[in-house]
Amino acid sequence: MQYHVIWNGGSGKSLQIEQLRRLLVDVPTRWTEMQRDVDLHQCIAASECQTVIAAGGDGTVNAVVNAMMKIDIASRPNLAVIPLGTANDFAGTLGISDEINLAVAEMRHSEPIRMDVVKVFAENYQRWFANVAAGGNCVRVSEEMTDEIKQRWGALSYVRGAISVLADMNSYRVRIDIDGDQIEMDSWAILIANGRTNAGRIEVAPLASTDDGLLDVVLIKDGNVMDMVEIVAGNLSGSFEQCDQVIYRQAKCVELQSSPPMRFTMDGEIVDEEPIRFCIEPAAIAMYVGRDGSIRRDGD
């Protein structure tokens, strides 16, 4: 079996799935719809495919990555992403086209590159993610993003959700260990990034590369409304990491706990256990990447 397509039937993308079927009609392909009673790990392992295609948004990619990481690396298939979600942040990180025909063409005419993923540990929790974990007020914003808002605002849903949170930002007293370097601070939000964009292609970790063997750690200090304006302006101008309210580090492992406890959303999956530890797993999955993917290039 060459391809195994995992697709989210609840995403209302039946026309796009039919288009994808037509584009892959000439190659042996297995099709699996994501459902609660489907064990993706067993399903992918049993298919013995060369490449798994995650056809959906960031939640679909997250489910597929977690299933694939349970397969021994020697037998682990390649991963391709066909973006069919609202924001498609990880597809953007990989430089994958939003046009299905172009995304398929890129996959079929390129070689996969081994990419990092992030392993997350807590007392009763062990998972992986490929793109970004966002904690603190970021989770509150995500919870404001109803299905109605996503449908109406699309990739700008996060901006719409932030409006309700900005007037009442929570502050968190955080103790964080970054490769042995201890920091204690009051924080609005923390981002642990493998990819560069989050929440609708907003660039939150501009120095991140998905194949450098490092986490990008973004700590946003507590402050006032004008501080938030500076952060937003820095984000728009491409100098986000230089803002006074931002601490930007790179590391292999990060552990933190906070008061009150800080929840994280990791590629759409929420975890609320502390202390929590993030560790990079270098070269974990071979992935197909577009021309503009956030990877190291020769000479970088």
LOTORLO-19443 format. One record per atom (N, C-alpha, C, O): residue in one letter; x, y, z. Coordinates in pm, whole numbers, plus 50000, padded with zeros to 5 digits. Each point is the difference from the previous one (the first is absolute). Example, Ala and Ser with C-alpha at 12.3 -4.5 7.8 and 13.67 -1.06 7.14 Angstrom:
residues 2
A513194943150780;A499115011950000;A500905012050000;A501044999850066;S498615010749862;S500825011950006;S499235010950073;S500515011150017;
END
This chain:
residues 300
M500854988050000;M499155012050000;M500895012550000;M500875001550086;Q498905007449818;Q500855011949992;Q499545010950097;Q500795005350077;Y497904998149918;Y499475010850083;Y498894994850091;Y499264990749966;H500645015650151;H498884997550091;H499475013750043;H500665007150076;V498174996549875;V499425013150029;V499164999150127;V499084991850009;I501245016650089;I499195001450121;I499285013449989;I500645010549992;W498044989150007;W499265012549981;W498925001650105;W499484990350054;N500185022249974;N499035003550103;N498645002049936;N499745010249937;G499394979950080;G498675000649939;G499115010650060;G499005003849939;G501345001150180;G499165010150064;G500365014149961;G499445009550055;S501494992249852;S500475013449965;S499205006549890;S500275011549964;G498724981449980;G499185005849894;G500775002549872;G499755009849930;K501214981450040;K500875002049885;K499824988949897;K500974995749938;S497814999650042;S499764988649910;S500445002949857;S500524991149933;L499275021250020;L500405003449863;L501524999549984;L500514995349899;Q500205009650203;Q501464999749995;Q500534985650005;Q500984996749933;I498364994850147;I500414986050007;I499794993149866;I500844992149957;E498055010949976;E499764994249868;E501065004649900;E500454992249916;Q499945020450093;Q501075004949914;Q501304992650027;Q500724996349908;L499575001450220;L501214992750037;L499964985749947;L501014994749954;R497834999050053;R499844986449946;R500344999649851;R500684990949954;R498855019149973;R500275000349856;R501495001849971;R500534994349905;L500135013650178;L501435002649979;L500874987950033;L501134999049953;L498344991750128;L500774988250040;L499464987149939;L500384989150042;V498755012149858;V499324988349945;V500974990249935;V499694988249986;D501485016549973;D500954991549926;D500994992750090;D500864992749950;V499055009150183;V500954993450090;V499244992350108;V498925004250041;P501644984650006;P499354992450107;P499855008550126;P501005004650057;T497774997649985;T499735008950113;T498924994150089;T498974995449952;R501285004950177;R498994996050098;R499415012650062;R500715009850021;W497994989950007;W499315011750053;W499394996750136;W499274990150012;T501025018150089;T499444998050134;T499425013050051;T500705010250008;E498034989650027;E499375011750060;E500244999850150;E499794989950066;M500645021549988;M500225001050144;M498684999050075;M499085007849975;Q500834982550115;Q498834998350085;Q500464995750138;Q501134995350016;R498015006450083;R500404997150138;R500384985450020;R500884996950081;D498494994149845;D500264985850021;D501124994749910;D500234987949996;V500465020949933;V501104995949913;V501325002050073;V500335011250039;D500444978049978;D501335000850060;D500985003249887;D500404991149925;L499995021550065;L500845004149888;L501364993150001;L500544996749895;H500015001050223;H501294993250009;H499934986249936;H500824996749915;Q498214995350127;Q499854986649944;Q499665000449852;Q500474991849922;C498705017850042;C499565001449861;C501185003249908;C500134994049893;I500715015450148;I501165003849919;I501024988649996;I500544996949893;A499724996950222;A500984989250004;A499584988349912;A500834994049933;A497885002850068;A499504988649923;A500055002549849;A500124990549923;S499795022050036;S499975003049856;S501374998649934;S500084998349878;E501005002250202;E501364998849948;E500235009249880;E500634996149901;C498865016150110;C500125009649890;C501365006950003;C500704999950101;Q499675006049785;Q501235007849994;Q499805014150057;Q500895005550064;T497925000249911;T499735013850041;T498605001350054;T499044995649938;V500845010550179;V498695003750056;V499715014349958;V500845008950014;I497954993449934;I499575013449963;I498965004750101;I498924994250009;A501405016250066;A499055005950094;A499235010849925;A500535010849973;A498214986349994;A499175009449923;A499025006650096;A498974994350034;G501365017850008;G499165007150096;G500755011950057;G500925005349937;G498674998850182;G500645011350067;G501044995450100;G500474988749995;D499905020350096;D501054997150097;D499604988850096;D500874992650046;G497855006249985;G499554989250087;G500204986449936;G500394990450067;T499345008749802;T500224987549927;T501484996549998;T500384988550024;V500465021449948;V501454997849999;V500464995350137;V500824990850009;N498675015350097;N500394996250136;N499654985550029;N500814992750057;A497995003149905;A499584986150023;A500894990349923;A500384989550053;V499945013849823;V500834991249918;V501434999350054;V500584989250006;V499985022150033;V501365000250056;V500084991350124;V500954992350016;N498075008750073;N500014991850121;N499884985249969;N500624991750067;A498595004949833;A499894985949960;A501324995049941;A500434988950030;M500205019249886;M501234995849934;M501164998750098;M500874991449981;M499165016950123;M501114999450095;M499964987450086;M500984997050069;K497934995749929;K499924987250071;K500554988549917;K500124988850048;I500225014049827;I500594990149911;I501525001150008;I500535011150001;D500164977650004;D501465000350006;D500565008149884;D499514999249887;I501525008750141;I500525009349899;I500474992849874;I499945005749891;A500524981950122;A500464992549883;A498864996749905;A500214998049881;S498575001350173;S498834996549919;S499075011949979;S498964998649934;R501395012850121;R499115011649996;R499895005549858;R501025002849937;P497764998950012;P499855005349863;P500305014949993;P500185006750102;N499874998349776;N500135014449977;N498675006850030;N498964993450009;L501085019850005;L498785007750025;L499885011349898;L500945007649977;A497884993249962;A499655011449915;A498775006650058;A499144993350057;V500765019849927;V498855007650051;V499295006749884;V500625007249921;I498084990350068;I499155007149905;I499085009050082;I499104994950067;P501105018349930;P499295009050092;P498545002049963;P499685005449894;L499434990050196;L498565001649978;L499315006350120;L498784999950008;G501985005750087;G499425005550122;G499775014949992;G500015006049892;T499785000150227;T499735014450008;T501295008149988;T500085009249919;A500924987450162;A501245007850001;A501144993149927;A500785006549930;N499324980250086;N501054992249934;N501405005450033;N500825002249912;D499414999950218;D501285006050041;D501194991149968;D501015004949950;F498894982150077;F501164991549976;F500264998549851;F501164999349958;A497795000149962;A500194999849854;A500735012749956;A500854999549911;G498805011850150;G500695012449969;G501464999450040;G500875004649927;T499414989750192;T501374998350044;T500804991749900;T501175002949974;L498204986749970;L500674991449903;L500055006049860;L500634994549911;G498705016850070;G499995006349869;G499124992949900;G500245000849879;I498724992150169;I499104992549912;I498955009449943;I499435008250072;S500304990649800;S499005008449934;S498604997050053;S499694988650032;D499475021849977;D498604998250037;D499174994449885;D498874995650022;E501675004549857;E499324994349884;E500274985049997;E501154995749994;I497774996250009;I500174985650013;I500844994249886;I500884991850024;N498845012649853;N500754994449887;N501495003250009;N500844991749965;L499505020450083;L501405003750015;L500654992550116;L501164995949990;A498095002350119;A500544992750115;A500314985549962;A501034994650040;V498084999249883;V500234986249955;V501194999449905;V500824990950009;A499275018749900;A501135000249906;A501335001450073;A500984993449966;E499055015350136;E501225001750080;E500404986850066;E501174996350001;M497844996650053;M500264987450067;M500544989549902;M500944992850032;R498465006549850;R500344989449905;R501315002649926;R500534990949937;H499975021250070;H501225003349925;H501125004950091;H500865007749956;S499134988150169;S501075003950092;S500334988350092;S499294990050005;E501805011550068;E500434990050096;E499745005150141;E500215011850027;P499354979450064;P499755004650138;P501295003250073;P501074994849968;I498815014050130;I501125004350084;I499674996750145;I498885002250045;R502084992550028;R499744996250138;R499815012550087;R500835009050000;M498054991150072;M499605011550081;M499914996450147;M499804988450037;D500365021850047;D499864998450144;D498535000050041;D499165005549929;V500554988350184;V498735001950069;V500335002650147;V501154998650042;V497845005050036;V500205003250142;V499244989950084;V498824997449978;K501874996950120;K499364990750094;K499655007650127;K500805007950050;V498004989550002;V499485007150117;V499754990050112;V499354989749980;F501185013550138;F499844991350117;F499295007650111;F500325011650027;A498734981950038;A499445004450127;A499694987350079;A500224989049950;E499285012650172;E499824988350086;E499124989449935;E500324988150006;N498595016049934;N499074990549938;N499835002749851;N498924997949944;Y502155006849993;Y499865004549861;Y501314998049926;Y501075003850049;Q498854990249834;Q501164998949913;Q499525000349856;Q499314990949954;R501055019749975;R499555001949862;R501115006949920;R501055003550054;W498684998349818;W500925007249912;W499235011149928;W498784999349986;F501945010849969;F499415009649907;F501075004349900;F501194998650025;A498355006649862;A500915003549892;A500255014949988;A501055004149951;N497995004250091;N500095014249970;N500265008650124;N501165003250028;V497805000650045;V500155009750110;V499124996250118;V498844996049982;A501715005250139;A499224999450124;A499905014150054;A501015006750022;A497774997950001;A499775013850046;A499284999550134;A498944993950013;G501655012650089;G499454999350134;G499605013550055;G500455010449951;G498714989450152;G499555012350065;G498805005949931;G499044992949971;N500995020150004;N498865006749938;N499734995249858;N498905002049948;C502094991649989;C499774994449867;C498884989650002;C499214999249906;V500734992950202;V498954989950010;V498645006550015;V499014995449942;R500945015550135;R498725007150016;R499515005249866;R498804999649971;V502125005449948;V499615004849867;V499474988549915;V498985001549932;S501704987150073;S499554988449922;S498594995750038;S499224995949915;E500475005250215;E498674996050046;E498915009649955;E498834996549999;E501555015849963;E499045009649946;E499664997149854;E499055005549945;M501744985849992;M499844997449857;M498964989049978;M500344988349986;T498395015650012;T498924990649976;T500004995649853;T500675006149916;D498584983350054;D499884995549861;D499435011049912;D500385001449884;E498695006450172;E499415011049923;E501055010649966;E500055004949887;I500804998550210;I501065009849976;I500994994649897;I500435007449911;K499944979850100;K500934994149904;K499445000549858;K500725003049905;Q497984993950083;Q499384999949868;Q499955014149941;Q500215001949880;R499505008050205;R499835013749951;R501335007049977;R500155007449903;W500824990350187;W501255007549995;W501164992449938;W501015006049965;G498854980750021;G501074992249939;G501315001450076;G500034998650122;A501065004249804;A501335000950061;A500135011650098;A500965000450077;L498105009049921;L500035011450093;L499224997150129;L499795009050081;S499794978549937;S499214996550119;S500725003450129;S499385004350096;Y501954993749905;Y500775002650123;Y499955014750037;Y499915003550118;V500165005249782;V499915014450026;V498655003350060;V499905007950095;R499064986249849;R498645002350052;R499884994950143;R499405006650084;G501164981749945;G499934994550134;G500785008150101;G499645000450118;A501435006249837;A500845007950091;A499295012450052;A500335005050107;I498695000049818;I499315012250039;I499364998550138;I500035009450080;S499404979049949;S499314997850127;S500964998150116;S499615001750116;V501644995049856;V500964996950105;V500895011950036;V500455001150114;L499825007649791;L500965010950020;L499665009050119;L500895005050067;A497834997049958;A499595009050108;A500204993950139;A499935007150100;D500334979849906;D500094993350130;D501064988949993;D499684988250014;M501565015749963;M501094990349986;M500404994450137;M500165007650095;N499994979349914;N500484993650121;N501525001050009;N500694999949898;S499835001150225;S501434999750023;S500374986950069;S499274995350087;Y501864998849874;Y500454987250055;Y501415001750056;Y500895005249933;R499304990250191;R501354999750057;R500634986849956;R499554989350040;V501495011649879;V500544988249933;V501424997250047;V500825009150011;R499474978250016;R501364995150020;R500324990849884;R499314990049978;I501725013349947;I500304992649878;I501484996649993;I500865008150033;D499424979649926;D501364995149983;D500244997949850;D499334991949937;I501635015650007;I500314999249858;I501414994449985;I500985007450012;D499134979749964;D501314993249993;D500865003250121;D501205002349987;G498194997950133;G500735002450123;G500065014450044;G500415002850113;D499175006549802;D499965014250036;D498655003050065;D498964998449936;Q501055006050190;Q498785002350076;Q499535014449985;Q500775009550016;I497944992149953;I499395013249990;I498715000050081;I499214990649991;E500575019950088;E498735001950070;E499475013749961;E500725010050008;M498014990649950;M499475012449945;M498484999950003;M499374989550016;D500045022449969;D498575001349978;D499775000549849;D500645007749928;S498444984050025;S499864998149856;S498545000649957;S499104995850072;W500685009649807;W498694999349935;W499834986849925;W498934993950000;A502165002149934;A499914988349913;A501384994249976;A501015007050008;I499014979949962;I501244993149965;I499734991449877;I498964993349991;L501975007049915;L499884991749881;L501254991349986;L501135004950009;I498644982349969;I501084990449974;I499824995749855;I499024993449965;A501935010449950;A499774998849856;A501024990949932;A501195000350029;N498294991749880;N500814992749903;N499875006949864;N500975001349925;G497795003050044;G499745007749879;G499925014950030;G500145004350114;R499635003449782;R500065014650014;R498655006650026;R499945010350066;T498964983949882;T498735007250006;T498984992750085;T500064987850019;N498985019950032;N498954994650085;N498765008849986;N500115011849966;A498724982450061;A498765007750011;A499675007949874;A499665011850006;G500444981649879;G499635006749876;G501165006649930;G499885011249951;R501264981750044;R501205004549929;R500635012550063;R500685007649931;I499104994650201;I500695010650071;I501404995050035;I500144989550063;E500895017849897;E501374995650024;E500395002750145;E500235011550038;V499834978050041;V500295001450143;V501434995950035;V500505003550107;A500164989149805;A501374995650025;A500805001749871;A500284990249931;P500105022350037;P500585002949869;P501344993449973;P500434999149884;L500254996150220;L501314993749981;L499904984849996;L501014993149987;A497795001550024;A499824985550011;A500284993049867;A499725005349893;S500834982850119;S500184991049887;S499594986150045;S500344995750110;T498934997249805;T499484987050041;T501014988749986;T499664988450023;D501575014849941;D501024989549992;D501325004050064;D501064995149960;D498905013950139;D501245004750063;D500304993450134;D501015003050062;G498104987849983;G500234993350127;G499835008850121;G500544997050107;L498705014049879;L499815009550110;L498555004250013;L499265000949901;L500335001850223;L498755006850028;L500255015049997;L501075004650038;D497955003049916;D500045014550015;D499045003650112;D498824996449996;V501685010650105;V499255002950122;V499715015050004;V500925008250001;V497804995350002;V499585014050000;V499275002850131;V498944994550026;L501645014250057;L499405003850128;L499525014449989;L500795009049975;I497914993150043;I499435013449992;I499735004950142;I499194994250072;K501505016549967;K499905005350136;K498645006550025;K499335004749908;D500284995350219;D498825007550042;D500285014949978;D501145004450004;G497795003349974;G500195014349977;G498675007249993;G499024995950062;N500955014949860;N498775007749984;N499544999849854;N500614993449916;V498335014050056;V499435000049866;V501015005049897;V500064994749889;M500725015450146;M500975005449906;M501104989849969;M500534999649889;D499804992150210;D500964989449974;D499454990249896;D500734995349912;M497985001550100;M499384991149903;M500005006349861;M500214993149900;V499565019950094;V500045007049871;V501394998749938;V500134997749879;E500925003650204;E501374998649950;E500244986049944;E500644998449896;I498844991650175;I500194986249955;I499314997749866;I500584994049909;V498185010650079;V499264998449875;V500705007249886;V500124994749890;A500355017650137;A500705007749897;A501294993049959;A500344999649881;G500364994850216;G501224992649969;G499734987849916;G500774996549911;N498114996950118;N499624988349922;N499735003849855;N500434993149908;L498855017950073;L499655004449865;L501225004849923;L500054998649877;S500955006950193;S501175005549932;S501124989949983;S501035002949940;G498774985050115;G501024989749987;G501115000950102;G501044993649984;S498765014350123;S501035001550104;S499474995650136;S500425005150104;F498664985649895;F499314995350121;F500984995950109;F499835003750116;E501204988649847;E500924994550100;E500885010750063;E500674997250099;Q499335015049847;Q500825010950053;Q499245008950099;Q500605009150058;C498114988649961;C499215008250092;C500494998450144;C500444989150039;D499485021750039;D500444999650139;D499194990050082;D500504994450098;Q498255003349863;Q499124991150076;Q500204985349965;Q499354991350057;V501555005949851;V500184986349950;V501404994950035;V501005006649972;I499054981550088;I501254992750017;I499984988549900;I499064992049998;Y501975007249919;Y500034990049893;Y501254991450017;Y501125005150000;R498694981850016;R501114990850019;R499844987949907;R498924997649945;Q502174995050039;Q499964987149932;Q500604989750093;Q500975002750070;A498444985249929;A500414989850096;A499594986349951;A499264998649903;K501234991150168;K499604986349970;K498894995250093;K499164991949959;C500835013050165;C498984996050097;C499575012050084;C500815008550036;V497904992049994;V499425010750082;V499044993750099;V499194991549962;E500905012650164;E499054995350102;E499465012150074;E500765009250032;L497944990849997;L499435011750068;L498834996150089;L499374989549983;Q500375019350112;Q498774999750079;Q499675014350038;Q500875008750002;S497864993850028;S499595013950022;S498875000650101;S499374990050033;S500395022250014;S498865002950088;S499305012449948;S500615010749990;P498094988149975;P499214987749994;P500544990649893;P500795004349915;P498804982950086;P500494990649899;P499705005049858;P498915004849971;M502084994049943;M499895004749862;M499614988449909;M500714990049991;R498175011549942;R499594990049902;R500675002849865;R500315011549968;F499904977949955;F500595001349867;F499074993849896;F499334990050025;T500645016349857;T499384993749884;T501114996549903;T500775008649958;M499304978750006;M501084994949916;M499414995049870;M499444989049993;D500695019049903;D499404996849870;D498534996350017;D499504990649937;G499805017150149;G498574998150019;G499614991150115;G498824999150033;E502144994250030;E499724990950112;E500385006750131;E501135004650015;I497934996150081;I500245007350125;I500484990450109;I499454989250018;V501605015050055;V500504992550115;V500115009750116;V500445011449984;D499154984050136;D499995008950117;D500724993750119;D499615002450115;E501424989649860;E500774993750107;E501355007050018;E500635004149902;E499804997250224;E501315005650033;E500634991750111;E499304993550077;P502065006849932;P500925006249905;P499944993049865;P499624988449990;I500765018949907;I499954994849865;I501375001749936;I500685010150022;R499724980049900;R501345000049941;R499894998049848;R499244991649953;F501535016349973;F500034999349854;F501424996549957;F500965006550042;C499194983349874;C501324996249950;C499944997749849;C499054994049949;I501955010949980;I500054998249856;I500404985649968;I500874994350066;E498504999949833;E500414987049946;E500485002549857;E499195000849908;P502125000350074;P500525003749868;P499764989249894;P500014988150030;A499765016549847;A499924991149883;A499044988450023;A500314988649964;A498545014250094;A499074989550042;A499164994549885;A499764987949993;I499805020849916;I499124995849890;I500495006549870;I500325011949998;A499744980349895;A500335005449868;A498755006349941;A498984993249983;M501085019849986;M498835007449952;M500295006749866;M501145003549970;Y497804998049952;Y500115007349874;Y499875015050027;Y499125004350075;V501765003449864;V500115014350030;V499945007949870;V500574996049899;G498715015350105;G499955009049886;G501245008749991;G500864999650087;R499215008349808;R501185008449977;R500235010050112;R501155003550030;D497785001250033;D500125010450102;D499914994550142;D499725007550094;G500524979549924;G499924994250133;G501075005550093;G501095003549955;S498594997250175;S500945005650098;S500984989350044;S499934994850112;I501005001949797;I501044990350028;I501345006549973;I500095010449934;R500974983350116;R501345004949972;R500334997449853;R499674989449947;R500965020049991;R500454998249862;R501524998350001;R500665002750100;D499894992849789;D501454998449991;D500695013050036;D499705010649944;G501234988550149;G500735011950041;G499405007250118;G500625009050055;D498154987249987;D499385006550115;D500674995450129;D499615004450108;
END
